[in-house]
Amino acid sequence: MRTLTRLALILWSAAALAAVAFAGLFWFTSGGPPTPAIGGPFRLKSQTGEMIDSAALKGRPYAIFFGFTHCPEVCPTTMVDMAALMAKLGPAAKDFKIYFVSVDPERDTPEVLRNYLSSFEPHVVGLTGTPDEIAKVAKEFRVYYRKTPLDGGDYTMDHSAFVYLMGKDGGFRNVIGYQEKPDRALEKLKSLLEKG
C-alpha cells in the first residue's frame, strides 16, 4: 500500500512539474504569444512493425501522446478519455489517429504495445524506437520523462501528460490536458478537424 501511495505521489508531482513547464511555453489565450515550436520530424516503429514517418502524416491532423504501458493511472485514463471523445465526434473522426509514443522503449516492444492498445481505442497507434530515437522525439515535443526506481528493483516512468494536437501541415495547434473538461477537449478536437 505504501508503494502505491508513493507511486501516486511521484506521478502527480511529475504531472504538476510538466504542467508548470508547459505553461511557460504556451498561453491558453487568444491574445498570447506566437505558437511555440513544439513538434518535429520523427520516424518510429508502430505496434505492427511498420515504420511511421511524420512526413507521411501530412495532409491530416492527428494527436500524439507520450506514455508507457506499465503506467498505473495517467496513460490508461487518457486513453479512456480519448476514446470517449472519439465516440462523441462520431464519423467526423473516422480517419483521425492518436499516436501513443512510448517513453519506455526498453519494455515497450511493438508486441507489448499491440497487446496493451488492443484494450483501448482503435484510433490509437502505438510507436516505439531506440532510446535515442525516443529522446529525440521527446525533445522536439518538449516532453518531460524520467525513469524512477521503485522498491524491489522495478521502475516507473515520470512523464508529461498532455495530448498534443497537430495540424495537417504537421504543425502544433493545441493540447488537451490530463482529465481536461470533456466539453473543452471536444471543442479543441472539433476545431482541429474543421481547420486542420
HELIX and SHEET records of a PDB file:
HELIX    1   1 ARG A    2  ALA A   23  1                                  22    
HELIX    2   2 SER A   54  LEU A   57  5                                   4    
HELIX    3   3 VAL A   74  LEU A   89  1                                  16    
HELIX    4   4 GLY A   90  ALA A   93  5                                   4    
HELIX    5   5 PRO A  110  LEU A  117  1                                   8    
HELIX    6   6 PRO A  131  GLU A  140  1                                  10    
HELIX    7   7 ASP A  151  GLY A  153  5                                   3    
HELIX    8   8 PRO A  182  LYS A  195  1                                  14    
SHEET    1   A 7 MET A  51  ASP A  53  0                                        
SHEET    2   A 7 ARG A  43  SER A  46 -1                                        
SHEET    3   A 7 VAL A 124  THR A 128 -1                                        
SHEET    4   A 7 LYS A  97  SER A 102  1                                        
SHEET    5   A 7 TYR A  62  GLY A  67  1                                        
SHEET    6   A 7 VAL A 163  MET A 166 -1                                        
SHEET    7   A 7 PHE A 172  ILE A 176 -1                                        
SHEET    1   B 2 TYR A 145  PRO A 149  0                                        
SHEET    2   B 2 TYR A 155  HIS A 159 -1                                        
END                                                                             
